Amino acid sequence: MPRLGIDIGSTTVKIVILDDDENIIFSAYERHFANIRETLRDIIEKAFDKFGDIEIDPMITGSGGLSIASHLDIPFVQEVFSVATALKSRAPKTDVAIELGGEDAKIIYFSDGIEQRMNGICAGGTGSFIDQMASLLKTDAAGLNEYAKTYQAIYPIAARCGVFAKTDIQPLINEG
């Protein structure tokens, strides 16, 4: 039976459908802009348009997934376990995985079992921080990458806090 994985994060909704041989037959990644249910419904409708009414084995993960899993009576799987399971299947030689979420960052070590660490209450270095910096520079995440390729100078900015980093970056932008 095909499997449906749903990841509802702080900023995005992702889904993937695997066939019986664990091949990806559908995937989607969309920002929800705090409209989680509508975004999830839209993505599910796209999958329905492609596959019709099929029997499927669903699971939900992510920081915003628990309440929806409970509401829909779908099994909830903790994020780190979901990532670890996928990597063991798709990239079994992985030693370390770094996952940047919208508002957190996780690192998973696979040697001698699974050990996970997560930044606490700071979004510095996460997807939200990257989006904020891209917005300040009037580009997107890919544009930041292009800027980095053609850098002319390296400026010191705070590495531990997104608020302090933004405070360091804004005057540099103002200077041109």
N, C-alpha and C positions, 0 to 999 in steps of 0.2 A: 504494500500500500504506500502511495506517495506520502512524504512527510512535509509539513509546513512549519517553518520556524519563523517566529515573529519576535523582533527585538524593538521594544519601545523605549527609547532613550530620552534624555532631557531635551533634546532638540530635534531628533529625527525618528522616523519609523522605518525599519528595514524588514523585508520578508524574503524568504527563500523557499522554494519548493524543490524537493529532491525526488527523483523517480525511484523505482524499486532497486536500481543499481547504484543509488546515491549520486547520480549525475544531477547537476543543477539544471532544471528545466524552466525556472522562472526566478527572477530576483528583482527587487525594487528597493530604492533608497531615496527617501523624500523627507524634507524638513516638515515638521508639523506646525510650527509657529503657534504652539499651545493649543492646537486643534487636533488632538491625538485621535479621537474617535472618527472624525471626518476624514483625516488623512489615511487611517487604517482602512476605513470603509472604501475609499477611492482605490487604494492599492488592491484590496481583495476583489473589488469589482473588475479591475484590469485582469487579474488572474482568472476570475470566473469567465470573462469574455474570451480568454484564450483556451481554457480547458473545459468549460461547462460545469455541470453538476457532478463532481467526482468525489468519491470517498477519500478522505485524507486524514492523516494523523497529526494534529496540531500541537504545538508547544509555544509558550511565550517566555521571554526573558527580558531583562532590562530594568532600569530604574523606574520606569513608568508602567511596567507590565503587570505588576502584582494585582492591582485592583481590576484591571480588565480581564486578567486570567480568572479571577474569582467571579466576576460578573458573568463571564461567558462559560464558566465551568470547564476551563482548559487548563491542563497542567502547566505550572510555573516552574521554570528551571533557573537557578541562580546563575548570574552572568559569567562568573569565572569558570564554573563547571561547564557551561555552554561553550565558551571559547576553548577550554582545555579539551573537551570532547571533539570539537571540530578539528583542532590542530593535530590531535593524535591520529585522526582518520586521514586528514588531507596533507599534513606535513609532519609525519611521525618523528623526524630527526630534529625537530625544534627544541632548542635548549631554553630559550627565553622569548616571551611575547610581551610586547608593549601595546596596550590598548588605550588610545586617546578618545575619551568620550566628550560629550558636549560640556560637561562640568566636572569631570574627574579624569584621572589617569591611573591606570593599573599596570602593574608589571607582574608577570607570572613566570616563575622558574619551574622547569620540568625535571631537573636532575634530582634524584633521590625523592621522588614523589612530586607533589604539586605544592608550591609555596607561592602565596600571593601577597602583594603589597599594594597599597592604594594611597594616593594623596588624600588628605583629610578634607578640609573645608575650603580649599583654595582651587580656583579654576585656572590658575596660571599654567600655561603650556598646554591647555586643552583645546578642544574645538571652538568653544566660545571665545577664548582668548585669541585664537588665530583669526576667527571671524572679526573680532573687534579691531585687531591690528590691520587686517585687510580693508575694513571699512575706513579706518583713519587714512589709509594710503589710497583710497578710492580704487580698490581692485578686489579680487577674490583670492582664495587660497592658491590657485594656480598662478595668479599674478604675483603673489609673494615669492613663489618659487622662481619665476622669471626675473624678478628684481634681484634675488639672491645670486643668480648666475652672473649678473653684470655689476656686482658691488664694486665700489671704488674705495670705501673705507669701512672699517669695523668700529662701531661706537659701543662703549660700555653701557649696558642697561641692566636693571635689576633682574636677576635670574631666579629669585625665589618667590616673587609675588607679582601677579598680573597687574594689580593696581599701581605698584611702584614702577613696573616696566612701562606701563602706559604713561605715567608721569615723566619718565625719562625720554620716551619716544616723542611725545607731543612737541616739546621745544625743538627737537631735531627736525621735525616736519615743518614747523613754523620758520626755521632757518633756511629751509629749502634743501 
